[in-house]
């Protein structure tokens, strides 16, 4: 639902199913190999979840609408796969 790029890490808010929202922080680790070659690795540094009901508390009207759209799309996809 949301992606917040930050310096050295990315924050994601993901609708897991119709009842759960996950918050994931992924750190980008850059290692230098040889002279100019860089290798990028990623590591999950934080993972937490909450219910959709709890997530909805305090959301702005715009973000409540975004959540409703995401829930609707999720439900449609679930019904399509049945």
PyMOL commands that set and color helices and strands:
alter all, ss='L'
color gray80, all
select helices_A, chain A and resi 52-56+61-81
alter helices_A, ss='H'
color red, helices_A
select strands_A, chain A and resi 2-6+9-15+20-33+37-51
alter strands_A, ss='S'
color yellow, strands_A
deselect
rebuild
show_as cartoon
